[in-house]
Amino acid sequence: MPTTVTNHEALQLVVAVHRLVRSLRQAAPARRLQPTQLLVLSELSAHGPMRIGEIAVRALCSQPTATTVVTSLESTGLVRREPDAADGRATIVVLTEVGRETVLSMAHGEAELLSERMSELSPEDRDLLRSAMPVLRHLAEPQENK
């Protein structure tokens, strides 16, 4: 039994995860957002207001990309910028109520679809997926947080 993971095996997992996420997003009836936009909204929902630099770290993108994404989300009313109380020269990005509802709607739509797909699996495969969830969450964390 191999003890290391090959690049090919890792690539297979990356492709499978991308295909799963893409198929869920395409099938979900909710509002369409780019993956980075959804990730930024999700991070703000989970961790609260933050500066652009922190958003870039959490969303695993460059600071200019984070700025562009926040600007587009702000133009649609999903986030707003406010002065940072700790440093008046800086701003923080805050999730609006519309943004919060959008995240919840998308998450529930995708979760509902995934639940339906998982219910078609064998009980053994469902248990296997449940046991893999903590490992997948760990792998998804930015390396700076480890």
Z-matrix of the N, CA and C atoms (Angstrom, degrees):
N
C 1 1.454
C 2 1.530 1 109.50
N 3 1.363 2 117.93 1 123.53
C 4 1.458 3 120.09 2 -176.87
C 5 1.536 4 111.15 3 -66.66
N 6 1.334 5 115.16 4 143.66
C 7 1.457 6 119.69 5 179.29
C 8 1.519 7 112.21 6 -103.30
N 9 1.317 8 117.75 7 -10.56
C 10 1.457 9 120.59 8 177.91
C 11 1.521 10 109.12 9 -114.50
N 12 1.308 11 114.74 10 160.84
C 13 1.456 12 121.16 11 178.72
C 14 1.522 13 107.68 12 -104.55
N 15 1.294 14 116.58 13 130.61
C 16 1.464 15 120.36 14 179.13
C 17 1.526 16 109.72 15 -80.51
N 18 1.318 17 115.00 16 160.47
C 19 1.470 18 119.45 17 175.68
C 20 1.520 19 110.48 18 -60.22
N 21 1.315 20 116.97 19 -35.42
C 22 1.470 21 120.80 20 178.95
C 23 1.533 22 110.47 21 -63.27
N 24 1.323 23 116.73 22 -44.42
C 25 1.477 24 119.99 23 178.68
C 26 1.528 25 110.93 24 -63.77
N 27 1.322 26 116.23 25 -41.83
C 28 1.463 27 119.98 26 178.48
C 29 1.527 28 110.34 27 -63.44
N 30 1.322 29 116.51 28 -41.23
C 31 1.463 30 120.59 29 177.96
C 32 1.525 31 110.93 30 -62.37
N 33 1.316 32 117.00 31 -41.01
C 34 1.470 33 120.54 32 178.15
C 35 1.529 34 110.84 33 -59.05
N 36 1.336 35 117.18 34 -41.33
C 37 1.468 36 120.66 35 178.39
C 38 1.523 37 110.90 36 -67.15
N 39 1.324 38 117.46 37 -42.84
C 40 1.467 39 121.09 38 178.56
C 41 1.527 40 110.16 39 -58.91
N 42 1.305 41 116.81 40 -47.35
C 43 1.472 42 121.12 41 -179.37
C 44 1.527 43 110.53 42 -63.13
N 45 1.322 44 116.93 43 -43.76
C 46 1.471 45 120.23 44 -179.61
C 47 1.527 46 111.30 45 -62.40
N 48 1.329 47 116.83 46 -43.29
C 49 1.469 48 120.27 47 -179.75
C 50 1.527 49 110.02 48 -66.00
N 51 1.325 50 117.27 49 -44.10
C 52 1.474 51 119.83 50 178.07
C 53 1.530 52 110.97 51 -60.48
N 54 1.308 53 116.99 52 -44.67
C 55 1.474 54 119.73 53 -179.94
C 56 1.520 55 111.44 54 -63.48
N 57 1.331 56 116.34 55 -41.50
C 58 1.468 57 119.66 56 178.70
C 59 1.521 58 110.54 57 -61.20
N 60 1.325 59 116.98 58 -50.51
C 61 1.466 60 120.77 59 -178.42
C 62 1.527 61 110.36 60 -62.31
N 63 1.318 62 116.67 61 -45.00
C 64 1.470 63 119.88 62 180.00
C 65 1.525 64 111.55 63 -61.69
N 66 1.326 65 117.31 64 -43.49
C 67 1.466 66 119.59 65 -178.83
C 68 1.526 67 111.25 66 -66.22
N 69 1.319 68 117.34 67 -36.18
C 70 1.470 69 120.39 68 177.31
C 71 1.523 70 111.00 69 -67.30
N 72 1.328 71 116.22 70 -43.34
C 73 1.472 72 119.71 71 -178.76
C 74 1.524 73 111.50 72 -67.29
N 75 1.321 74 116.48 73 -36.97
C 76 1.465 75 119.02 74 -179.72
C 77 1.522 76 111.45 75 -71.00
N 78 1.322 77 116.77 76 -32.75
C 79 1.459 78 120.10 77 -177.66
C 80 1.520 79 113.14 78 -85.45
N 81 1.331 80 117.60 79 -22.26
C 82 1.469 81 120.88 80 -177.40
C 83 1.525 82 109.86 81 -69.22
N 84 1.331 83 116.99 82 138.62
C 85 1.456 84 120.45 83 -177.07
C 86 1.527 85 113.98 84 -80.67
N 87 1.323 86 118.71 85 -1.08
C 88 1.461 87 121.85 86 -173.96
C 89 1.528 88 111.86 87 -77.49
N 90 1.317 89 114.62 88 173.83
C 91 1.452 90 124.37 89 178.56
C 92 1.526 91 111.80 90 -52.23
N 93 1.310 92 117.18 91 140.41
C 94 1.463 93 122.20 92 -178.01
C 95 1.530 94 110.39 93 -88.15
N 96 1.309 95 115.88 94 128.36
C 97 1.457 96 122.56 95 174.39
C 98 1.518 97 108.37 96 -132.64
N 99 1.318 98 115.98 97 153.54
C 100 1.458 99 120.33 98 173.51
C 101 1.530 100 108.29 99 -69.41
N 102 1.334 101 118.10 100 152.93
C 103 1.468 102 120.06 101 -178.79
C 104 1.527 103 114.00 102 -53.78
N 105 1.340 104 117.79 103 -42.23
C 106 1.464 105 119.49 104 -179.39
C 107 1.523 106 110.68 105 -68.48
N 108 1.322 107 117.98 106 -35.40
C 109 1.460 108 120.51 107 176.66
C 110 1.526 109 110.58 108 -62.29
N 111 1.321 110 116.28 109 -45.63
C 112 1.458 111 120.13 110 179.34
C 113 1.522 112 110.78 111 -63.91
N 114 1.319 113 116.79 112 -39.92
C 115 1.460 114 120.65 113 179.62
C 116 1.528 115 110.63 114 -63.44
N 117 1.320 116 117.61 115 -43.25
C 118 1.473 117 121.16 116 178.36
C 119 1.526 118 110.19 117 -62.03
N 120 1.318 119 116.99 118 -46.40
C 121 1.468 120 120.00 119 178.41
C 122 1.528 121 110.97 120 -60.94
N 123 1.315 122 117.00 121 -41.73
C 124 1.469 123 121.12 122 179.67
C 125 1.517 124 111.51 123 -63.76
N 126 1.324 125 117.35 124 -42.38
C 127 1.464 126 121.40 125 179.00
C 128 1.523 127 110.89 126 -64.47
N 129 1.326 128 117.03 127 -42.37
C 130 1.467 129 120.15 128 177.32
C 131 1.524 130 111.11 129 -64.44
N 132 1.313 131 116.64 130 -38.26
C 133 1.461 132 121.01 131 178.43
C 134 1.527 133 110.73 132 -65.30
N 135 1.321 134 116.67 133 -42.03
C 136 1.463 135 120.71 134 -176.41
C 137 1.525 136 113.36 135 -78.44
N 138 1.345 137 117.50 136 -35.21
C 139 1.461 138 120.23 137 -170.47
C 140 1.521 139 114.78 138 -117.44
N 141 1.334 140 117.75 139 -3.35
C 142 1.457 141 120.16 140 178.32
C 143 1.514 142 112.77 141 84.12
N 144 1.334 143 115.59 142 -175.68
C 145 1.467 144 121.15 143 -176.99
C 146 1.523 145 111.81 144 -57.36
N 147 1.330 146 115.39 145 145.36
C 148 1.463 147 119.90 146 178.38
C 149 1.523 148 110.28 147 -156.10
N 150 1.319 149 114.41 148 162.47
C 151 1.463 150 121.32 149 176.92
C 152 1.532 151 110.13 150 -76.56
N 153 1.317 152 114.29 151 161.87
C 154 1.470 153 120.76 152 -179.64
C 155 1.530 154 111.13 153 -56.63
N 156 1.310 155 118.33 154 -42.35
C 157 1.465 156 121.13 155 -179.22
C 158 1.515 157 112.56 156 -59.38
N 159 1.333 158 116.33 157 -41.22
C 160 1.468 159 119.84 158 177.91
C 161 1.524 160 110.78 159 -68.70
N 162 1.323 161 116.29 160 -37.54
C 163 1.470 162 120.00 161 176.39
C 164 1.530 163 109.63 162 -59.67
N 165 1.328 164 116.69 163 -44.12
C 166 1.467 165 120.64 164 -179.76
C 167 1.522 166 110.75 165 -60.15
N 168 1.320 167 117.36 166 -42.59
C 169 1.467 168 120.71 167 179.51
C 170 1.522 169 110.12 168 -64.99
N 171 1.320 170 117.23 169 -46.99
C 172 1.466 171 121.02 170 -176.40
C 173 1.531 172 112.15 171 -69.94
N 174 1.330 173 117.14 172 -33.58
C 175 1.467 174 120.94 173 -178.98
C 176 1.518 175 112.01 174 -88.97
N 177 1.331 176 116.27 175 -0.77
C 178 1.464 177 121.96 176 179.02
C 179 1.525 178 111.67 177 55.98
N 180 1.344 179 115.17 178 50.87
C 181 1.461 180 120.49 179 177.89
C 182 1.528 181 107.97 180 -140.18
N 183 1.319 182 116.47 181 172.92
C 184 1.463 183 120.11 182 178.70
C 185 1.530 184 109.22 183 -75.33
N 186 1.332 185 116.03 184 161.70
C 187 1.459 186 119.67 185 178.25
C 188 1.537 187 111.60 186 -64.01
N 189 1.353 188 119.29 187 -40.77
C 190 1.472 189 118.29 188 175.97
C 191 1.540 190 112.62 189 -60.81
N 192 1.331 191 116.94 190 -38.26
C 193 1.470 192 119.65 191 177.08
C 194 1.519 193 110.31 192 -64.66
N 195 1.332 194 116.99 193 -43.75
C 196 1.465 195 120.56 194 178.55
C 197 1.529 196 110.44 195 -60.00
N 198 1.335 197 116.97 196 -40.84
C 199 1.468 198 120.95 197 178.77
C 200 1.526 199 110.67 198 -62.55
N 201 1.323 200 116.39 199 -44.31
C 202 1.471 201 120.90 200 179.02
C 203 1.522 202 111.03 201 -62.84
N 204 1.320 203 117.01 202 -43.98
C 205 1.465 204 121.46 203 -179.73
C 206 1.521 205 110.14 204 -63.92
N 207 1.334 206 117.33 205 -45.87
C 208 1.465 207 120.75 206 179.83
C 209 1.525 208 110.54 207 -62.18
N 210 1.321 209 117.23 208 -40.86
C 211 1.463 210 120.89 209 178.42
C 212 1.526 211 110.86 210 -60.61
N 213 1.333 212 117.08 211 -42.66
C 214 1.469 213 119.41 212 179.21
C 215 1.525 214 111.27 213 -68.39
N 216 1.335 215 117.14 214 -38.86
C 217 1.470 216 120.02 215 177.82
C 218 1.526 217 111.08 216 -67.42
N 219 1.318 218 116.08 217 -35.58
C 220 1.462 219 120.79 218 178.55
C 221 1.528 220 110.75 219 -66.40
N 222 1.333 221 116.50 220 -38.81
C 223 1.469 222 120.29 221 -178.86
C 224 1.526 223 112.35 222 -66.63
N 225 1.326 224 116.75 223 -22.46
C 226 1.470 225 120.17 224 178.14
C 227 1.533 226 112.22 225 -99.95
N 228 1.335 227 116.56 226 4.45
C 229 1.464 228 120.51 227 175.28
C 230 1.517 229 114.89 228 80.61
N 231 1.337 230 117.74 229 15.11
C 232 1.461 231 119.96 230 -178.61
C 233 1.526 232 112.51 231 -87.05
N 234 1.337 233 116.86 232 -24.73
C 235 1.466 234 122.12 233 174.64
C 236 1.521 235 108.05 234 -137.71
N 237 1.329 236 115.23 235 165.92
C 238 1.464 237 120.43 236 172.02
C 239 1.524 238 107.95 237 -141.42
N 240 1.326 239 115.40 238 156.06
C 241 1.466 240 120.99 239 176.83
C 242 1.519 241 108.04 240 -101.10
N 243 1.332 242 114.56 241 139.87
C 244 1.462 243 121.22 242 178.05
C 245 1.522 244 108.39 243 -134.24
N 246 1.335 245 116.59 244 154.77
C 247 1.474 246 118.27 245 175.34
C 248 1.529 247 109.74 246 -61.98
N 249 1.327 248 115.26 247 142.50
C 250 1.459 249 121.06 248 177.05
C 251 1.525 250 108.00 249 -80.03
N 252 1.329 251 117.39 250 119.59
C 253 1.457 252 121.72 251 -178.39
C 254 1.528 253 111.78 252 -61.43
N 255 1.334 254 116.78 253 -28.90
C 256 1.467 255 120.83 254 -179.22
C 257 1.525 256 112.26 255 -78.67
N 258 1.322 257 117.38 256 -23.73
C 259 1.461 258 122.14 257 -178.28
C 260 1.524 259 107.94 258 -151.05
N 261 1.322 260 115.94 259 102.37
C 262 1.459 261 121.52 260 -175.33
C 263 1.515 262 114.62 261 -59.65
N 264 1.335 263 117.74 262 -18.11
C 265 1.470 264 120.53 263 179.34
C 266 1.523 265 111.49 264 -80.37
N 267 1.323 266 116.99 265 -19.59
C 268 1.471 267 121.72 266 -175.34
C 269 1.525 268 110.75 267 -101.98
N 270 1.323 269 114.39 268 163.39
C 271 1.465 270 119.83 269 174.68
C 272 1.525 271 109.08 270 -122.39
N 273 1.313 272 114.81 271 155.96
C 274 1.452 273 120.91 272 173.33
C 275 1.522 274 107.80 273 -117.98
N 276 1.307 275 115.24 274 156.14
C 277 1.461 276 121.44 275 179.11
C 278 1.521 277 107.38 276 -104.27
N 279 1.323 278 115.42 277 130.22
C 280 1.457 279 122.26 278 -176.00
C 281 1.529 280 108.80 279 -120.91
N 282 1.313 281 116.22 280 136.98
C 283 1.457 282 121.88 281 176.16
C 284 1.525 283 108.75 282 -75.29
N 285 1.331 284 117.55 283 128.69
C 286 1.466 285 120.68 284 176.75
C 287 1.532 286 109.22 285 -81.57
N 288 1.305 287 116.09 286 171.33
C 289 1.465 288 119.60 287 177.72
C 290 1.531 289 110.46 288 -63.57
N 291 1.323 290 117.17 289 -38.23
C 292 1.471 291 120.64 290 176.59
C 293 1.523 292 109.74 291 -62.98
N 294 1.332 293 116.95 292 -40.40
C 295 1.460 294 120.95 293 177.36
C 296 1.515 295 111.57 294 -62.95
N 297 1.329 296 116.62 295 -42.92
C 298 1.467 297 121.34 296 179.01
C 299 1.537 298 110.51 297 -62.60
N 300 1.314 299 116.20 298 -44.32
C 301 1.469 300 120.30 299 178.57
C 302 1.526 301 111.33 300 -63.94
N 303 1.325 302 116.82 301 -36.89
C 304 1.464 303 121.25 302 178.78
C 305 1.523 304 110.84 303 -64.25
N 306 1.338 305 116.69 304 -46.14
C 307 1.469 306 120.54 305 178.67
C 308 1.520 307 110.18 306 -60.04
N 309 1.320 308 116.48 307 -47.90
C 310 1.465 309 120.33 308 -179.02
C 311 1.526 310 111.78 309 -62.23
N 312 1.319 311 116.34 310 -42.83
C 313 1.459 312 120.93 311 -179.50
C 314 1.529 313 110.72 312 -62.64
N 315 1.324 314 116.10 313 -45.78
C 316 1.466 315 119.72 314 -179.67
C 317 1.522 316 110.66 315 -66.66
N 318 1.317 317 116.00 316 -44.10
C 319 1.469 318 119.77 317 -179.02
C 320 1.519 319 110.79 318 -62.66
N 321 1.326 320 116.66 319 -43.47
C 322 1.462 321 119.27 320 -179.65
C 323 1.527 322 111.50 321 -66.80
N 324 1.329 323 116.79 322 -39.91
C 325 1.461 324 119.98 323 178.73
C 326 1.520 325 112.09 324 -63.17
N 327 1.325 326 116.66 325 -45.38
C 328 1.455 327 120.58 326 179.67
C 329 1.523 328 111.11 327 -69.50
N 330 1.328 329 116.64 328 -39.35
C 331 1.472 330 120.11 329 178.92
C 332 1.523 331 110.56 330 -64.72
N 333 1.314 332 117.05 331 -38.48
C 334 1.465 333 120.54 332 178.61
C 335 1.530 334 110.90 333 -63.12
N 336 1.325 335 115.94 334 -44.09
C 337 1.461 336 119.92 335 177.84
C 338 1.526 337 111.47 336 -63.24
N 339 1.336 338 116.49 337 -44.20
C 340 1.458 339 119.99 338 179.68
C 341 1.525 340 111.19 339 -64.63
N 342 1.311 341 116.33 340 -38.85
C 343 1.464 342 120.55 341 177.71
C 344 1.531 343 110.72 342 -60.32
N 345 1.325 344 115.58 343 -42.64
C 346 1.471 345 119.64 344 177.84
C 347 1.526 346 110.53 345 -61.84
N 348 1.333 347 116.45 346 -44.14
C 349 1.468 348 119.77 347 179.76
C 350 1.530 349 111.26 348 -65.72
N 351 1.331 350 116.38 349 -40.69
C 352 1.464 351 120.05 350 -179.87
C 353 1.527 352 111.58 351 -65.93
N 354 1.335 353 116.78 352 -32.52
C 355 1.467 354 119.50 353 -179.44
C 356 1.526 355 111.71 354 -66.63
N 357 1.329 356 116.92 355 -19.35
C 358 1.463 357 121.22 356 177.90
C 359 1.529 358 112.47 357 -83.35
N 360 1.333 359 116.68 358 -9.86
C 361 1.466 360 120.99 359 179.53
C 362 1.528 361 110.42 360 -80.32
N 363 1.305 362 115.37 361 163.13
C 364 1.464 363 119.85 362 174.64
C 365 1.536 364 108.63 363 -68.09
N 366 1.332 365 118.22 364 155.78
C 367 1.467 366 120.29 365 176.66
C 368 1.528 367 112.13 366 -55.67
N 369 1.323 368 117.24 367 -35.81
C 370 1.464 369 121.17 368 179.47
C 371 1.527 370 111.11 369 -65.15
N 372 1.332 371 116.73 370 -43.17
C 373 1.460 372 120.30 371 179.52
C 374 1.531 373 111.08 372 -67.71
N 375 1.337 374 117.42 373 -37.91
C 376 1.469 375 120.18 374 176.37
C 377 1.528 376 110.12 375 -62.33
N 378 1.326 377 117.64 376 -43.44
C 379 1.466 378 121.04 377 178.25
C 380 1.531 379 110.87 378 -63.34
N 381 1.324 380 116.08 379 -39.19
C 382 1.455 381 120.66 380 178.44
C 383 1.537 382 110.62 381 -62.13
N 384 1.326 383 116.68 382 -43.87
C 385 1.461 384 120.51 383 177.42
C 386 1.523 385 111.56 384 -63.20
N 387 1.325 386 117.03 385 -44.25
C 388 1.471 387 120.47 386 178.70
C 389 1.529 388 110.92 387 -58.87
N 390 1.314 389 116.81 388 -42.00
C 391 1.460 390 119.69 389 -178.37
C 392 1.536 391 111.55 390 -71.65
N 393 1.325 392 117.83 391 -22.81
C 394 1.465 393 121.23 392 179.41
C 395 1.528 394 112.98 393 -82.96
N 396 1.320 395 118.10 394 -15.49
C 397 1.474 396 120.58 395 -175.47
C 398 1.522 397 113.53 396 -56.99
N 399 1.334 398 120.51 397 -47.46
C 400 1.475 399 118.74 398 178.93
C 401 1.528 400 112.47 399 -61.60
N 402 1.311 401 117.40 400 -36.38
C 403 1.461 402 120.94 401 179.45
C 404 1.523 403 109.90 402 -67.17
N 405 1.328 404 117.81 403 -43.41
C 406 1.462 405 120.98 404 179.15
C 407 1.530 406 110.72 405 -64.35
N 408 1.335 407 117.92 406 -40.73
C 409 1.464 408 120.67 407 176.30
C 410 1.528 409 110.37 408 -60.70
N 411 1.326 410 116.85 409 -42.58
C 412 1.460 411 121.42 410 179.20
C 413 1.530 412 110.57 411 -62.33
N 414 1.321 413 117.37 412 -44.65
C 415 1.460 414 121.02 413 179.10
C 416 1.528 415 112.13 414 -64.63
N 417 1.329 416 117.02 415 -28.58
C 418 1.463 417 121.39 416 -177.26
C 419 1.528 418 113.33 417 -79.92
N 420 1.333 419 117.59 418 -14.29
C 421 1.463 420 120.69 419 -179.46
C 422 1.533 421 110.44 420 -68.66
N 423 1.348 422 116.96 421 139.05
C 424 1.464 423 118.41 422 174.34
C 425 1.518 424 110.94 423 -58.09
N 426 1.306 425 116.89 424 144.77
C 427 1.460 426 122.16 425 -176.57
C 428 1.533 427 112.67 426 -60.82
N 429 1.349 428 118.76 427 -27.70
C 430 1.462 429 120.91 428 179.61
C 431 1.515 430 111.79 429 -65.05
N 432 1.342 431 118.38 430 -23.99
C 433 1.464 432 122.27 431 -177.11
C 434 1.520 433 112.36 432 -85.91
N 435 1.326 434 118.13 433 0.76
C 436 1.468 435 120.63 434 -176.20
C 437 1.496 436 111.53 435 -101.98
